[in-house]
Amino acid sequence: MLRRTGYCLPACALSLVLALPSQAQSPDRYEAPGLSRSPAITSGGDYGLPSLSGSGSQAMSGEEYRLGRAWLRQFRARAPEWQDAIAQDYVESLVARLLPHSGLGDARTAITLVESRLLNAFAVPGGVIGINAGLFAFAEREAELASVVAHELGHLSQRHYARGQARAEQTQIPAMAAMLAGMLIAAGGGGDAGIAAAMGTQAAVIQDQLSYSRRFEQEADRVGLQAMANAGYEPDAMVEMFRAMQRMVSLQGGSPPEFLLTHPVTESRISDTQDRADQISVAVPRNKDPHYQLVRARALLTVHDRDPQQATTRLAQDQAPEAARRYLAALIDARAGHTDRALNELDALARSEPDLAMLPASAAQVAFEAGRIDDAIDRSRRQLRLMPDYAPARRLLGEALLQRDPNEAYRVLRDLADARPEDPQVFTLLGEAAGRSGREAWGHLARAEQLQLTGRIDRAIRQLEVAKDVAESEGDNAAVSQIERRREAFLGYRETLEEFQ
């Protein structure tokens, strides 16, 4: 039997794509354009800086991309971000697994994790996907989490954002701004205030579009079910999630809160989903491994940060695999200062599960946080010799090298920033590495990138001005050229971001 706790769905849970107005478009499937990249600079160390302007900008999908990424920057500016590189890598891998089967082709996505116990996931046009730590606590199996992500990708692939509000062309930005405000209040713990803020603006639109949104829900369910099966997940997991949500609503008083109007969890919907799931077979089921359960342990520790024992109790109640319980115990030991015991347990787990990259990376992180810098560097380097593309290990290596070899740290983090141009934390570390290794102008530029990625565009532009002054005084023409290009782009960013003020 599935056991759930009473996490409350915030205002925008699973519904953002239905509530935002947009211009009329054809119902063709939506494919987000890729990030455009800055021209390479061979002498200055360009690191693939991001652009808000998507390729194919004359198509409406380019507009959706532009607004969606601007929306994400505003959300990052004030939402409590769950800064967990290992969990981030897992969610990105899950999305990449589902994406080819969701009708989105090779769309470039941006994943943001929210440090909140509230059960929530959302998708924003432009390929932005948000996941709360609380969703991991609610979903006891990987297939259940996959069902939510697949459903949200279904909304994007069917272009429900554009189709749902074709009659409200003039209210696109105000509705997005109001929704952003509501989500920020809810994500920050405002609860009912956030719901009221978001729903007050949406009320008339929702009433007009309710029957339309129910059809959208069926479309997203259908796309999601097929994507799950094609990716190796049992589609019945979506039915289990719906039933669990229905029980949760019942425990909260029997009537669904207003924000669920766009995502009604009804008996007819559950029955329809079950009928469809029964007709879909999984050609190649995924092999069961503890990867999801270990990431879930990290999420539960985040949710129960003040009382880690609750995370332990929850895993035991849910009959989580032994590996997940041992992993959680090791993380709790590390927090309590029992570093050797934690490392011994993590090393033992890594030997028993050699394909799980997160285990040696977790051990390196424990060593680093305990002040064992050289051990963290050695562990990260050993892992990267076997798994050179594992981003959490690359990031930790760069961070640890800051204490020993800033010049090498800059090289590692510059390459990582090139691979992850939408990751604000990487640019934070890159800026520090640049400063410590004598690359002052590039350090200011990296800090400017971190500021613009988190919505603080005016401060970012001022940081660019400082960077240019330093670059000119140093005679670094490559840096001056790059800074000037980025300033032009930043001014365009500011114009877009101001639409949400």
C-alpha positions as CSV (number, residue, x, y, z in Angstrom):
1,M,0.0,0.0,0.0
2,L,1.3,3.4,-0.8
3,R,1.8,5.7,2.1
4,R,1.7,9.5,1.7
5,T,2.1,12.5,3.9
6,G,-0.1,15.5,3.5
7,Y,2.0,17.8,1.4
8,C,0.0,20.7,0.0
9,L,0.1,21.5,-3.7
10,P,0.9,25.1,-4.3
11,A,-1.0,27.4,-6.6
12,C,0.7,26.5,-9.8
13,A,1.2,22.8,-9.3
14,L,1.3,21.2,-12.7
15,S,-0.7,23.9,-14.3
16,L,1.4,26.9,-15.4
17,V,1.2,25.9,-19.1
18,L,-2.6,26.1,-19.1
19,A,-3.0,29.4,-17.3
20,L,-0.9,31.7,-19.3
21,P,-2.3,33.6,-22.2
22,S,-0.5,33.7,-25.6
23,Q,-1.0,34.6,-29.2
24,A,-3.0,32.5,-31.5
25,Q,-1.1,29.7,-33.1
26,S,-1.5,26.6,-35.0
27,P,-1.7,23.4,-32.9
28,D,1.5,22.1,-34.3
29,R,3.8,20.5,-31.7
30,Y,6.1,22.9,-30.0
31,E,9.9,22.4,-30.1
32,A,12.0,24.8,-28.1
33,P,14.9,26.2,-30.0
34,G,18.4,25.7,-28.8
35,L,20.6,28.1,-26.9
36,S,22.6,30.3,-29.2
37,R,26.2,30.5,-28.2
38,S,28.7,33.3,-28.3
39,P,31.5,33.1,-30.9
40,A,34.6,31.3,-29.7
41,I,37.4,33.3,-28.4
42,T,40.6,31.3,-28.7
43,S,42.8,33.6,-26.7
44,G,40.5,34.6,-23.9
45,G,38.8,31.5,-22.8
46,D,35.2,32.0,-23.9
47,Y,32.8,29.7,-22.0
48,G,29.7,29.4,-24.1
49,L,27.7,32.2,-22.6
50,P,23.9,31.9,-22.9
51,S,21.5,34.0,-24.9
52,L,17.8,34.6,-24.4
53,S,17.2,34.8,-28.1
54,G,16.4,31.4,-29.5
55,S,17.2,30.2,-33.0
56,G,14.3,30.6,-35.3
57,S,13.1,33.7,-33.4
58,Q,10.6,34.6,-36.1
59,A,8.6,31.6,-35.2
60,M,6.4,31.8,-32.2
61,S,8.4,29.1,-30.5
62,G,11.2,31.6,-30.4
63,E,9.0,34.1,-28.5
64,E,8.0,31.3,-26.1
65,Y,11.6,30.5,-25.6
66,R,12.5,34.1,-24.9
67,L,9.7,34.7,-22.4
68,G,10.2,31.3,-20.7
69,R,13.9,31.8,-20.1
70,A,13.3,35.4,-18.9
71,W,10.6,34.0,-16.6
72,L,13.1,31.5,-15.2
73,R,15.6,34.2,-14.4
74,Q,13.0,36.1,-12.4
75,F,11.9,33.0,-10.6
76,R,15.5,32.2,-9.7
77,A,16.0,35.7,-8.3
78,R,13.7,35.0,-5.4
79,A,12.7,31.4,-5.2
80,P,14.5,29.1,-2.7
81,E,16.7,27.1,-5.0
82,W,17.6,23.5,-4.2
83,Q,21.3,23.7,-4.9
84,D,22.1,20.0,-5.2
85,A,24.3,19.1,-8.2
86,I,23.7,15.4,-7.8
87,A,19.9,15.7,-7.8
88,Q,20.2,18.2,-10.6
89,D,22.1,15.7,-12.8
90,Y,19.5,13.0,-12.0
91,V,16.5,15.1,-13.0
92,E,18.3,16.3,-16.2
93,S,19.0,12.6,-17.0
94,L,15.3,11.7,-16.4
95,V,14.1,14.5,-18.7
96,A,16.6,13.5,-21.4
97,R,15.3,10.0,-21.2
98,L,11.7,11.1,-21.7
99,L,12.2,13.9,-24.1
100,P,12.7,11.9,-27.3
101,H,9.4,10.1,-26.7
102,S,7.4,13.3,-25.8
103,G,7.2,14.9,-29.3
104,L,9.7,17.5,-28.4
105,G,12.6,16.2,-30.5
106,D,16.0,17.5,-29.2
107,A,14.5,20.6,-27.5
108,R,17.0,22.3,-25.2
109,T,15.5,22.2,-21.6
110,A,16.4,24.1,-18.5
111,I,15.8,22.4,-15.1
112,T,15.4,24.3,-11.9
113,L,15.1,22.6,-8.5
114,V,13.1,24.3,-5.7
115,E,14.0,23.8,-2.1
116,S,10.4,23.3,-0.8
117,R,8.5,20.5,0.9
118,L,5.4,21.4,-1.2
119,L,4.5,18.8,-3.8
120,N,5.0,20.7,-7.1
121,A,6.3,20.4,-10.6
122,F,5.8,22.9,-13.5
123,A,6.6,23.4,-17.1
124,V,7.1,26.8,-18.8
125,P,7.2,27.3,-22.6
126,G,10.8,27.5,-23.7
127,G,11.6,24.1,-22.2
128,V,11.8,25.3,-18.5
129,I,10.9,22.5,-16.1
130,G,10.7,23.0,-12.3
131,I,10.7,20.3,-9.7
132,N,10.3,20.7,-5.9
133,A,12.2,18.5,-3.4
134,G,8.7,17.7,-2.0
135,L,7.8,15.8,-5.2
136,F,10.5,13.3,-4.4
137,A,9.1,12.8,-1.0
138,F,5.6,12.2,-2.4
139,A,6.7,9.8,-5.3
140,E,7.9,6.6,-3.8
141,R,9.0,5.1,-7.1
142,E,11.0,6.5,-10.0
143,A,8.1,5.7,-12.4
144,E,5.8,7.9,-10.4
145,L,8.1,10.9,-10.6
146,A,8.6,10.1,-14.3
147,S,4.8,10.2,-14.8
148,V,4.6,13.8,-13.6
149,V,7.6,14.9,-15.7
150,A,6.2,13.1,-18.8
151,H,2.8,14.7,-18.3
152,E,4.4,18.2,-18.1
153,L,6.4,17.4,-21.3
154,G,3.1,16.4,-22.9
155,H,1.8,19.9,-22.2
156,L,4.8,21.4,-23.9
157,S,4.8,19.1,-26.9
158,Q,1.1,19.7,-27.5
159,R,1.7,23.5,-27.3
160,H,-1.1,24.0,-24.7
161,Y,0.4,27.3,-23.7
162,A,-0.2,28.8,-27.1
163,R,-3.4,27.0,-27.9
164,G,-5.1,27.5,-24.5
165,Q,-5.1,31.3,-24.5
166,A,-5.5,32.1,-28.2
167,R,-8.4,34.5,-27.4
168,A,-6.4,36.5,-24.8
169,E,-3.6,37.9,-26.9
170,Q,-3.1,41.1,-25.0
171,T,-2.8,39.5,-21.5
172,Q,0.3,37.4,-22.0
173,I,2.8,39.3,-20.0
174,P,0.5,40.5,-17.2
175,A,-0.7,36.9,-16.6
176,M,2.9,35.6,-16.7
177,A,4.0,38.3,-14.2
178,A,1.1,37.6,-11.9
179,M,1.7,33.8,-12.0
180,L,5.4,34.4,-11.3
181,A,4.5,36.5,-8.2
182,G,2.1,33.8,-7.0
183,M,4.6,31.1,-7.4
184,L,7.3,33.0,-5.7
185,I,5.1,33.7,-2.7
186,A,4.0,30.0,-2.5
187,A,7.6,28.8,-3.0
188,G,8.8,31.0,-0.2
189,G,6.3,29.7,2.2
190,G,3.5,32.2,1.6
191,G,1.0,29.4,1.0
192,D,-2.5,30.7,0.7
193,A,-1.3,34.2,-0.2
194,G,0.6,32.8,-3.2
195,I,-2.5,30.9,-4.3
196,A,-4.6,34.0,-4.0
197,A,-2.2,36.1,-5.9
198,A,-1.9,33.6,-8.8
199,M,-5.6,32.6,-8.9
200,G,-7.0,36.1,-8.6
201,T,-5.5,37.1,-11.9
202,Q,-6.4,33.8,-13.5
203,A,-10.0,33.5,-12.3
204,A,-11.7,34.8,-15.4
205,V,-9.4,33.0,-17.8
206,I,-9.8,29.7,-15.9
207,Q,-13.6,29.8,-16.0
208,D,-13.5,30.5,-19.8
209,Q,-11.0,27.7,-20.4
210,L,-12.0,25.0,-18.0
211,S,-13.5,22.6,-20.5
212,Y,-10.6,23.3,-22.8
213,S,-8.1,22.6,-20.1
214,R,-9.7,19.2,-19.4
215,R,-9.1,18.2,-23.0
216,F,-5.5,19.4,-22.6
217,E,-5.1,17.2,-19.5
218,Q,-6.3,14.2,-21.5
219,E,-3.8,15.0,-24.3
220,A,-1.0,15.5,-21.8
221,D,-1.9,12.2,-20.1
222,R,-1.9,10.4,-23.4
223,V,1.4,11.8,-24.5
224,G,2.9,11.2,-21.1
225,L,1.7,7.6,-20.9
226,Q,3.2,6.7,-24.2
227,A,6.5,8.5,-23.4
228,M,6.8,6.6,-20.2
229,A,6.3,3.3,-21.8
230,N,8.7,4.1,-24.6
231,A,11.3,5.1,-22.0
232,G,10.8,1.9,-20.1
233,Y,8.5,3.0,-17.3
234,E,5.2,1.2,-16.4
235,P,2.4,3.6,-17.4
236,D,0.3,2.4,-14.4
237,A,2.5,4.6,-12.3
238,M,0.6,7.7,-13.6
239,V,-2.6,6.1,-12.3
240,E,-1.1,5.5,-8.9
241,M,0.0,9.1,-8.7
242,F,-3.5,10.4,-9.6
243,R,-5.0,8.1,-6.9
244,A,-2.5,9.3,-4.3
245,M,-3.3,12.9,-5.2
246,Q,-7.0,12.2,-4.9
247,R,-6.5,10.6,-1.4
248,M,-4.4,13.6,-0.4
249,V,-7.2,16.0,-1.4
250,S,-9.7,13.9,0.5
251,L,-7.6,14.1,3.6
252,Q,-7.5,17.9,3.2
253,G,-11.3,18.2,3.3
254,G,-12.9,16.4,0.4
255,S,-13.1,19.3,-2.1
256,P,-10.2,20.1,-4.4
257,P,-8.6,23.5,-3.9
258,E,-9.2,26.1,-6.5
259,F,-5.8,25.8,-8.1
260,L,-6.6,22.2,-9.1
261,L,-9.4,23.3,-11.4
262,T,-7.0,23.3,-14.3
263,H,-5.7,19.8,-13.3
264,P,-8.8,18.1,-12.1
265,V,-8.1,14.7,-10.5
266,T,-11.5,13.0,-11.0
267,E,-12.7,9.4,-11.1
268,S,-13.4,9.8,-14.8
269,R,-9.9,11.0,-15.5
270,I,-8.3,8.2,-13.4
271,S,-10.5,5.7,-15.2
272,D,-9.6,7.0,-18.6
273,T,-5.9,7.0,-17.7
274,Q,-6.2,3.4,-16.4
275,D,-7.9,2.3,-19.6
276,R,-5.2,3.9,-21.7
277,A,-2.4,2.5,-19.5
278,D,-3.9,-1.0,-19.9
279,Q,-3.5,-0.8,-23.7
280,I,0.1,0.2,-23.6
281,S,3.0,-2.2,-23.2
282,V,6.5,-1.5,-22.2
283,A,8.8,-3.0,-24.9
284,V,12.0,-2.7,-22.9
285,P,11.4,-2.2,-19.2
286,R,14.1,-0.3,-17.3
287,N,16.3,-2.3,-15.0
288,K,15.7,-1.6,-11.4
289,D,18.5,0.2,-9.7
290,P,18.7,2.3,-6.5
291,H,19.6,5.5,-8.3
292,Y,16.2,7.2,-7.8
293,Q,15.9,6.0,-4.2
294,L,19.3,7.5,-3.4
295,V,18.3,10.8,-4.9
296,R,15.1,10.6,-3.0
297,A,17.1,10.1,0.2
298,R,18.8,13.4,-0.5
299,A,15.5,15.1,-1.1
300,L,14.0,13.8,2.1
301,L,17.1,15.0,4.0
302,T,16.5,18.5,2.4
303,V,12.8,18.4,3.3
304,H,13.5,17.3,6.9
305,D,16.6,19.4,7.3
306,R,15.9,20.2,10.9
307,D,15.1,16.6,11.9
308,P,16.9,14.1,9.8
309,Q,15.4,11.2,11.7
310,Q,12.1,12.0,10.0
311,A,13.8,11.2,6.6
312,T,15.1,7.9,8.0
313,T,11.6,7.0,9.3
314,R,10.0,7.9,6.0
315,L,12.4,5.6,4.0
316,A,11.7,2.8,6.5
317,Q,8.0,3.2,6.3
318,D,8.1,3.2,2.5
319,Q,10.2,0.0,2.5
320,A,13.0,1.7,0.5
321,P,15.8,-0.5,-0.6
322,E,18.6,-1.2,1.8
323,A,21.1,0.8,-0.3
324,A,19.0,4.0,0.0
325,R,18.7,3.6,3.8
326,R,22.5,3.0,4.1
327,Y,23.2,6.0,1.9
328,L,20.9,8.3,4.0
329,A,22.6,7.0,7.2
330,A,26.0,7.9,5.7
331,L,24.8,11.4,4.8
332,I,23.4,11.9,8.3
333,D,26.7,10.7,9.8
334,A,28.6,13.2,7.7
335,R,26.4,16.0,9.0
336,A,27.0,14.9,12.5
337,G,30.8,15.0,12.0
338,H,31.3,11.2,11.7
339,T,33.3,11.6,8.5
340,D,35.3,8.4,8.6
341,R,32.2,6.3,9.2
342,A,30.3,8.1,6.4
343,L,33.1,7.7,3.9
344,N,33.6,4.0,4.7
345,E,29.9,3.4,4.1
346,L,29.8,5.4,0.9
347,D,32.9,3.6,-0.4
348,A,31.3,0.2,0.4
349,L,28.2,1.3,-1.5
350,A,30.2,2.4,-4.4
351,R,31.9,-1.0,-4.6
352,S,28.6,-2.8,-4.6
353,E,27.1,-0.3,-7.2
354,P,30.0,0.6,-9.4
355,D,27.8,2.1,-12.2
356,L,26.2,4.7,-9.9
357,A,28.3,7.9,-10.4
358,M,26.6,9.7,-7.5
359,L,28.2,7.4,-4.9
360,P,31.9,8.3,-5.4
361,A,30.8,11.9,-6.0
362,S,28.9,11.9,-2.7
363,A,32.0,10.6,-0.9
364,A,34.1,13.4,-2.5
365,Q,31.5,15.9,-1.3
366,V,31.6,14.6,2.2
367,A,35.4,14.8,2.3
368,F,35.3,18.4,0.9
369,E,32.7,19.5,3.4
370,A,34.7,18.0,6.2
371,G,37.7,20.1,5.2
372,R,39.6,17.2,3.7
373,I,40.4,19.1,0.5
374,D,43.2,16.9,-0.8
375,D,41.1,13.8,-0.3
376,A,38.2,15.4,-2.2
377,I,40.5,16.4,-5.1
378,D,41.9,12.8,-5.3
379,R,38.5,11.2,-5.2
380,S,37.1,13.6,-7.8
381,R,40.0,13.0,-10.2
382,R,39.8,9.2,-9.8
383,Q,36.1,9.3,-10.7
384,L,36.6,11.6,-13.6
385,R,39.2,9.3,-15.1
386,L,36.4,6.7,-15.4
387,M,33.4,9.1,-15.9
388,P,34.8,12.3,-17.5
389,D,31.5,13.9,-18.2
390,Y,29.9,13.6,-14.8
391,A,29.1,17.2,-14.0
392,P,28.8,17.0,-10.2
393,A,32.3,15.5,-9.9
394,R,33.7,18.2,-12.3
395,R,32.0,20.9,-10.3
396,L,33.3,19.6,-6.9
397,L,36.8,19.2,-8.4
398,G,36.8,22.8,-9.5
399,E,35.5,24.0,-6.1
400,A,38.1,21.9,-4.2
401,L,40.9,23.1,-6.4
402,L,40.1,26.7,-5.5
403,Q,41.8,25.9,-2.2
404,R,45.0,24.5,-3.8
405,D,45.4,25.5,-7.4
406,P,43.2,28.4,-8.6
407,N,44.7,28.3,-12.1
408,E,43.7,24.7,-12.5
409,A,40.3,25.4,-10.9
410,Y,39.7,28.1,-13.5
411,R,40.4,25.6,-16.3
412,V,38.1,23.0,-14.9
413,L,35.3,25.5,-14.2
414,R,35.7,27.3,-17.5
415,D,35.1,24.0,-19.3
416,L,32.2,23.2,-17.1
417,A,30.6,26.6,-17.7
418,D,31.0,26.0,-21.5
419,A,29.0,22.7,-21.0
420,R,26.5,24.3,-18.6
421,P,25.9,27.9,-19.7
422,E,22.6,28.1,-17.8
423,D,24.0,27.1,-14.4
424,P,24.4,30.1,-12.0
425,Q,26.3,28.1,-9.4
426,V,29.0,27.2,-11.9
427,F,29.5,30.9,-12.8
428,T,29.7,31.8,-9.1
429,L,32.6,29.4,-8.7
430,L,34.2,30.4,-12.1
431,G,34.2,34.0,-11.0
432,E,36.0,33.1,-7.8
433,A,38.5,31.0,-9.7
434,A,39.2,33.8,-12.2
435,G,39.8,36.3,-9.4
436,R,42.1,34.0,-7.5
437,S,44.1,33.1,-10.6
438,G,44.8,36.7,-11.6
439,R,42.1,36.9,-14.3
440,E,40.3,39.8,-12.8
441,A,38.4,41.0,-15.9
442,W,37.1,37.5,-16.7
443,G,36.1,37.1,-13.0
444,H,33.9,40.2,-13.2
445,L,32.4,38.8,-16.5
446,A,31.6,35.5,-14.8
447,R,30.0,37.3,-11.9
448,A,27.9,39.3,-14.4
449,E,26.8,36.1,-16.0
450,Q,25.7,34.7,-12.6
451,L,23.8,37.8,-11.9
452,Q,21.9,37.9,-15.2
453,L,21.1,34.1,-14.8
454,T,19.4,34.9,-11.5
455,G,17.4,37.9,-12.7
456,R,19.5,40.7,-11.3
457,I,20.1,42.3,-14.6
458,D,20.9,45.9,-13.5
459,R,23.6,44.6,-11.2
460,A,24.9,42.4,-14.0
461,I,25.3,45.4,-16.3
462,R,27.1,47.3,-13.7
463,Q,29.4,44.3,-13.2
464,L,30.1,44.3,-16.9
465,E,31.1,48.0,-16.8
466,V,33.6,47.1,-14.0
467,A,34.9,44.2,-16.1
468,K,35.4,46.4,-19.1
469,D,37.4,49.0,-17.1
470,V,39.6,46.3,-15.7
471,A,40.1,44.6,-19.1
472,E,41.1,47.9,-20.8
473,S,43.5,48.7,-18.0
474,E,45.1,45.2,-18.4
475,G,45.2,45.5,-22.2
476,D,43.1,42.3,-22.5
477,N,41.5,42.9,-25.9
478,A,39.8,39.5,-26.0
479,A,38.0,40.2,-22.8
480,V,37.0,43.7,-23.9
481,S,35.5,42.3,-27.1
482,Q,33.6,39.6,-25.2
483,I,32.3,42.1,-22.6
484,E,31.0,44.5,-25.3
485,R,29.1,41.6,-26.9
486,R,27.7,40.5,-23.6
487,R,26.6,44.1,-22.7
488,E,24.6,44.3,-25.9
489,A,22.9,41.0,-25.1
490,F,22.4,42.1,-21.5
491,L,20.5,45.2,-22.6
492,G,18.2,43.0,-24.6
493,Y,17.8,40.7,-21.5
494,R,16.8,43.7,-19.4
495,E,14.1,44.8,-21.9
496,T,12.6,41.3,-21.7
497,L,12.9,41.1,-17.9
498,E,11.2,44.5,-17.5
499,E,8.1,43.1,-19.1
500,F,7.6,41.1,-15.9
501,Q,7.9,44.0,-13.5
